[in-house]
Amino acid sequence: MPQADSVQILKDCRALAVVGLSNNPARVSNSVCTYMRQHGYRIIGVNPNYPEVFGETCYPSLSEMTEEVRDEVELVVVFRRPEEVPELLTECADLGLSKVWLQLGVASVVALEIAEKRNLEIVEEQCLMVVHSLYSSP
């Protein structure tokens, strides 16, 4: 299955649901999302361990987001272990969330098979911050 165009996705999608977002600034998910926020992206946290991140509500799961918030989500970004991704992709497809970005080290063959079967646009093994910094630099 060919990957979605990562640059085009970042140009098109401004509201990101980030699964695995941490409120710890030392964590990669936090530093990447801090950068993305500084560049105008809305970050919607998804992590059962935090009631809020960046001063905004952090949801326990994608399914537990309010319908209003879920309707705003244009891209699901995943900072989780590869073995957790297949179930997450199924949840995305069931909720109508069709664009998914698997951060570095998150992809799996099973996940890619699910993405293809469920018609999800997927980016894998790329870092949001790196891709954004490369396409947005002069």
PyMOL commands that set and color helices and strands:
alter all, ss='L'
color gray80, all
select helices_A, chain A and resi 6-12+28-38+67-72+82-95+109-117+128-136
alter helices_A, ss='H'
color red, helices_A
select strands_A, chain A and resi 15-19+42-46+52-53+56-59+75-78+99-102+121-124
alter strands_A, ss='S'
color yellow, strands_A
deselect
rebuild
show_as cartoon
